[in-house]
Amino acid sequence: MSGSPSAGTAATGGPASANPDQVAATRALTAFSSMVGQPGFSYRIEQQAHISVGTQQGVMIYKFAVAGSDFDGTMQAAGGTKTLHYVMSGGKAWGSFDGGSWKSLDPAKADAALWTAPWRLLGDLATGQPRPKQDSVPNTNLLAIVGPIAFAPTAEFAPGSTGTIQLGSLYLADDGSPVASVIGVSLMEPDGTKDFLSLAAKYSDVGASITISAPVP
């Protein structure tokens, strides 16, 4: 009958001839979107942030355990000796420098997306292009997000700077678990200075039981 689905259309809405790997990639994105929407979504993330501010360059290393909106971990300049231990639990935040005493911090200044959930910087993931089985990160599906996407610069950059993400890559296992992500950002300071930020993250222990507790003074 004219206008009705043909016998060659799968129940999922895709053609019967659809590449099975492509179907799996699309399902991985759907599963990931469901995961990150769960209140207690947990995982560990290790991330390198390559930061270029004018003529100065540096690398920050972030290592965090995450459980929902709570997280616990460290930030350190690559090759440096200074470490900030940062904890967010129950809407409150604390910091300890180099093993020193804990101090209360303003939780509103925690750059949670940059430190612990960089995929949030990519905006609506439904606009992405899921691609199956990538060699660069074996046994994963690539979600490529094509910009431009506005980026709100963080404290590392001059006030009033503007940023744009042109391309982001999120690598997902078939069950939707995040495996890795790579995001590049171009920034412009008010005086015309060009800055750059590159984020490369790896994820582990996705869905594991992780409890984040307030530090003991």
C-alpha positions in Angstrom: 0.0 0.0 0.0 1.3 3.4 -0.9 2.8 5.3 2.0 3.1 2.3 4.3 6.4 0.8 5.5 7.9 -1.7 3.1 8.7 -5.2 4.1 12.4 -4.3 3.8 12.2 -1.8 6.7 13.4 -3.1 10.0 11.4 -2.7 13.2 14.0 -0.2 14.4 13.1 2.2 11.5 16.2 1.5 9.5 16.4 -0.4 6.1 16.9 -4.1 6.3 20.2 -3.7 4.3 21.6 -1.4 7.0 25.2 -2.2 8.0 25.0 -4.2 11.3 28.1 -2.3 12.6 26.4 1.0 11.9 23.3 -0.2 13.7 25.5 -1.2 16.7 27.1 2.3 16.6 23.8 4.0 16.7 22.6 1.8 19.6 25.8 2.5 21.5 25.0 6.3 21.3 21.5 5.7 22.5 22.8 3.6 25.4 25.4 6.2 26.3 22.8 9.0 26.3 20.7 6.9 28.7 23.7 6.2 31.0 24.7 9.8 31.4 21.1 10.7 32.3 21.2 8.4 35.3 21.7 10.3 38.6 24.4 8.0 39.9 26.4 7.4 36.7 29.9 6.4 37.8 33.3 6.0 36.2 36.9 7.0 36.5 38.5 9.5 34.1 42.2 10.3 33.4 42.6 13.3 31.1 45.4 15.4 29.6 44.6 19.0 28.9 47.1 20.7 26.5 46.7 24.4 27.1 48.2 27.2 25.0 47.7 30.7 26.2 49.4 33.2 24.0 53.1 32.1 23.8 52.9 29.9 26.9 52.1 26.2 26.8 51.4 23.6 29.4 49.7 20.3 30.1 47.4 19.6 33.0 46.6 16.1 34.1 43.2 15.4 35.7 42.4 12.1 37.5 39.0 11.8 39.0 36.5 9.2 40.3 33.0 10.3 39.5 29.6 9.3 40.9 26.7 11.4 39.6 27.4 15.0 40.5 30.1 14.1 43.1 33.7 13.6 42.3 37.1 13.1 43.9 40.5 13.5 42.3 43.6 15.4 41.6 44.9 18.1 39.2 48.6 18.5 38.5 50.7 20.2 35.9 52.6 17.6 33.9 56.1 17.4 35.3 55.2 19.6 38.2 55.3 18.9 41.9 52.2 20.8 43.0 49.0 18.8 43.3 45.5 20.0 44.0 43.2 17.3 45.5 39.6 18.3 44.9 36.4 16.8 46.3 32.8 17.6 45.5 30.2 15.8 47.6 26.6 16.6 48.4 26.9 20.0 46.7 29.9 21.1 48.8 33.5 21.3 47.7 36.9 21.0 49.4 40.5 21.4 48.2 43.9 20.3 49.6 47.2 21.5 48.2 50.1 19.1 48.3 48.6 17.0 51.2 47.9 20.1 53.3 44.8 20.8 55.3 41.4 20.7 53.6 39.7 24.0 52.9 36.1 24.7 51.8 35.8 25.9 48.2 33.1 27.6 46.2 31.3 24.7 44.4 30.1 27.1 41.8 33.6 27.5 40.6 34.2 23.8 40.0 34.7 23.2 36.2 33.0 19.9 36.4 32.4 19.5 32.6 36.0 20.2 31.8 37.5 18.1 34.6 35.1 15.1 34.8 32.7 15.0 31.9 34.2 16.6 28.7 31.5 15.2 26.5 29.1 17.8 28.0 31.1 20.4 26.1 29.8 18.9 22.9 26.2 20.0 23.4 23.4 17.9 21.9 25.0 14.5 21.2 22.0 13.6 19.0 23.5 15.8 16.3 26.5 13.5 16.2 27.5 11.1 13.5 28.0 7.6 15.0 30.6 5.6 13.1 31.3 1.9 13.7 34.5 0.1 14.7 37.4 2.6 14.8 41.0 1.5 14.5 42.4 4.5 16.4 40.7 3.2 19.6 40.1 -0.6 19.0 36.7 -2.1 19.4 34.9 1.1 19.8 32.3 3.2 18.0 33.2 6.8 17.2 30.7 9.6 17.8 31.9 12.6 15.8 30.4 16.0 16.7 30.9 18.7 14.0 30.9 22.3 15.2 31.0 25.1 15.6 29.9 24.8 19.2 30.2 27.7 21.6 32.7 27.0 24.5 32.6 29.0 27.7 36.3 29.6 28.6 37.4 28.5 32.0 39.6 30.2 34.6 42.8 29.2 32.7 42.0 31.9 30.1 41.6 35.6 30.2 38.1 37.0 31.2 36.1 37.9 28.2 37.6 35.2 26.0 35.4 33.4 23.5 35.8 29.8 22.4 34.6 27.5 19.7 34.7 23.7 19.4 35.0 22.7 15.7 35.2 18.9 16.2 34.8 16.5 19.1 35.3 12.7 19.1 33.7 10.4 21.7 34.6 6.7 21.5 32.0 4.2 22.9 31.9 0.5 23.6 29.0 -1.4 22.0 27.1 -1.2 25.4 27.4 2.6 25.3 30.2 2.9 27.9 32.6 5.7 27.2 36.1 4.6 26.4 37.9 7.8 25.3 37.3 11.3 24.0 39.2 14.0 22.2 38.1 17.6 22.0 39.9 20.6 20.5 38.9 24.2 21.3 40.1 27.4 19.6 39.8 30.6 21.8 40.2 34.3 21.3 41.1 36.7 24.0 39.7 40.2 24.1 43.0 41.6 22.8 43.1 39.3 19.8 45.5 36.7 21.3 44.7 33.2 20.1 44.6 30.4 22.6 44.1 26.6 22.2 42.8 23.8 24.4 43.0 20.1 23.6 41.4 17.5 25.9 42.3 13.8 25.6 40.5 11.5 28.1 40.3 7.8 28.9 37.5 6.3 31.0 37.4 3.2 33.1 35.3 1.4 35.7 32.1 2.6 34.1 29.1 1.7 36.2 31.3 0.5 39.1 30.3 1.1 42.7 32.0 4.4 43.5 31.3 6.4 46.7 32.5 9.9 47.1 32.7 11.1 50.7 33.5 14.5 52.3 37.1 14.6 53.4 38.0 14.3 57.0 39.7 17.5 58.3 
